[in-house]
Amino acid sequence: MKNETLSPPQLDIDTPFALSNEQIASFRKDGFVKLKNVLSPEVLAHYGSEISRKVKELNLLDVPMEKRTTYQKAFLQIMNLWTQSEMVKEFVFGKRLARIAAELMGCRGVRMYHDQALYKEAGGGITPWHADQFYWPVSTDNTVTAWIPLQQTPKELGPLAFSAGSHRFNAAGRDLEISDESEKKLSKALLESGLPLIETPFDLGEVSFHYGWTFHRAGPNTSTRPREVMTIIYVDADAKVAEPSSTAQRNDLKGWLPGLKPGDAINSPLNPVLYYAK
């Protein structure tokens, strides 16, 4: 009996996704957008099995949950999986997600900053309030993270939650790494700001995109199964390296922008262009 393979449409990760003007406007106003039916169940099953396999293979955290720090309880974090698997590379280099990122930000093209798998284990704790760009020595605010759940993600699994409009919130928090302190201080500051908290489940195939300065968090995983998520961080293809302003940014410069220095174009071998409009 001849082996059957999935047809190209079922594993489509390259054709354009039709963004509406309303979705683009919502993203720029709120600092995030959630888009349904971006990826098919077949795509998520096909690539998700390899992502999960590599997470299990590469994970070095072997500490009982009760002995972990808040950060360690939040998720298993494996970065730049695309360098460890040709199949994951194929997914991360897909043009559909990269084009969405570029069109949301209004730039001609995007490079990869890095990818990371974020697996919140059963019984895992909260992901504290934070803004991703605290860690990034880049010269632009045109950065975006695609948050890609590999399964339907109801509230009990700990879906990502956003403070709408917080990418323009400069009063507090941009100098805080993800921590108990960021959770405490930002919970108070964002509540007092009156910015809406958006915390809703993710359907299968739904993907969110948020600016690097959008504050976000996630609740605990109170279920008996892991919350499996892949993320891809995109930066404007024409961005340059900024002078690091913290130890965290100096570490990121060394790890994710190897060989580059402030003022250089972000074009190391780890930062390929993933989409550029013709």
N, C-alpha and C positions, 0 to 999 in steps of 0.2 A: 504494500500500500504506500503510495507516494506521500511524503511529508507535506503538510499544508503550511503555508506561511501567511502571515498577515499581509494584506494588501497595503500599498503605500498610504492611502487615505487614513487607515486605522492607526498608522504610526507617524502621522504628519506632525512634524515639529518645525517646519520651515515656511509654509504658506502664510500670507498675511492674515492677521486677525482684524476684523473690521471694528475699529474704535470709533465711537460717535463723538461729535463735538461736545456733547454733554458730559461724557466720561472724562475727556481731556480737561474740560473746565473744572469738573469736580475734583480731579486729582490735584490741579494747581491751587484750588481754593482750600481743600481740606488736607493736602499733603499726603494723601493716599487714595487708592481706589481698589475695590474688589470687583473682579471680572469673572463672570460665570462662563463655563464651557470653553475655557482656553485650551485645555488639553483633554484628549479623549481618555476614557477608562483604559483602553488598550495601551496607550502611550504610558500612562502612569503604572500599569501593571508590568509592562515590558522593561522600562528603565528603572522603575522602583525596586524591582527584585535585585538588580545589580547594585544599586545604591545601598540597599540594606545589607547586601552581602559584604560590600566593602567597609561599611560602618562597623559591622561585627568583626571583620578581619583587622581593621586598623585601630579600633578603640583600645586605649591604654588605661582607661579609668576602671579600676577594679576595687572600689571601696564601697562598703555597705551604705545604703542611702542615709541611714541615721548618722553616719560619721562624715558625711560630705558637707562642704560649704554650701551657702545659698546658690552660688554660681554653678557648682558641680551638680546640685540637685535639679537645676533648671533644665539641663539637657546634656546629652552626649554631643560633642561638637567635633566634627572632622572636616578639615579645610582642604581646598584644592583637590577634591576627589578626581577632577578631570585629568590630573597628572598621574593618576594611579590606575585608570581603567579607560580603555578605548571606547567602551560602550557609554560610560558616564561622560566622556569627552564629547561624544556624538550628541548627547542630550544637552549638555551645557552650551555647546556651540550652535544649537538650534536657532534659526533666524526669527521664528515667530515671537518668542519672548523678548529677544534683543530689539526687534523692531518696535514692539509695544513700548519698551523702555524709552527708546529714542523719541517716539512720537509723543509720549506723555510729557517728556521734558522739553520737547521742541528743539532738539539738536539733530544735526545731520547723521551722526553715528554714535555708537557706544563701544567702549572697550570693557573687558572684564577687569574688575578689581580683584576679586577672588570668589570662589564658590564655597559653600559650607553646608554640610548636612547637620540638622538640628533635631535630634531624636530625644523627645521627652519620654522617659521610661514610665511604666506603670508606677504610680506612687510618687512620681517626680514633683518637685515643688514649683513655685511661681518663677516666672522670668521677670525680674524687677524692671521698673520703668527705666528707660534709657533712650538715647539717640545714637544711632550707629556711627555717625560721622565724627563723634568724639575721638574715634580711633584712627581716622584717616587723614594723612598729610597730603591733601589734594587742594588745588587752587580754585575749585568751583563748588557751588551748591547744587550743580546738576549731577547728582548721584542718586541712584535708586536701587532698592533691594526688591527683587522678585521673591515672594514667599510662596512656595509651591507644596501644599500638602499632598502626600502620596495616597491619602485615603480621605473619605468623608470625615470631617472634623467637628463633631458636636462639642458643646461647652465642656463636658466632662473630660475631654482630651486636652484642653488648654489651647484653644485657638488664639491667634494673635489679636490683640485689641489696640485701638489707636486713639490718641487724643487729637480730634479733628481740628486742623488749623494750627497745630503746635509747631510746625516747621517755621513759623514766623514768631515764635514765643522765645524771647531773649532774656526774660526776667530772671530765670534760674535754670540750672540743670545741664547746660551745655558743657560744663567743666566737670561732670560727674561720670565716672565709669560705672558700669552695671554692677550693682551692689545693694546691700541692705540700706546703705545711706541714700542711694539714688531712689530706691523705692519709697523710703520715708519722706524725703524732701520733695520729690516730684509729685507724689500722691497729694500732698498738701498744696503745693504751688499750682498744680493743674486744676485741682478742685476750686481753689480760690479764683483762678482765672476765668472760670465759667465756660471753658472749652468743652464741647461735648465728648463724652466717652463712647466710643463705638466698639461694642464687643458682641459679635454675632458669629454663629457657626459658619463653617466653610462646606459647601457642597463638593462632591467629587468633581474634579476638573476646574474648580474655582481657584484663581490665583490672585493674590494681592500684590500691589506695587506701592512702596512708600519712599518718600524722599529720605535722604540720609539724616536730615535734622528733624524728622517727624518723631515725636516721642511715642513709644509703644511698650507694651508689656504682654504677658500671657499668664493665665491662671494655672493652677496645678493640674496634673493629670490624675484624676480620681478614678479612672477606669482600670481595667485589668490588662490593657494592651498598650503598646507604645504609640505615641503620636509621632509619625514619621514625616519629616519635612525636609525638602531640599531648597536651598536658597542660592540665588545668583546675584551678585552685586555688580551693577553697571555704572560706569562713569563716562561722562562726555568724552568722545574720542579725541577731542582737541585739548583736553585738560592738561595741566602741568603739575609737577610736584611742588607742594608748598613746604615752607620751613616747618619742621615738626615743632609742636608747641607743648609736648608732654613726652614722658617716657613711653606711653602707649603708642604715640604716633612715631616715635623713633623706632620702636620695635616693628611697627607695621611697614615703615619705609624699608627696613632691612629684610623683612620676611616676604612682603607681597610686591615690592617694587625694587627688586634686587639690582644693584649696580647703578641706580639712579640717585640724583641729588637735587636739592631745591632748584627750581627753574627749568629742569629737564621736562621734555614731553613724557607723558606716562606711556612708555612703549617698550617696556622690558619684555623678554620672552614669556613672562607670566601674565602679560596684559594685552592679549591679542584683540584686534578689532573684531567684534562679533556681528556688527551690522553697520553699513554705511549706505546712505541713500545715493542712488545713481544720479 
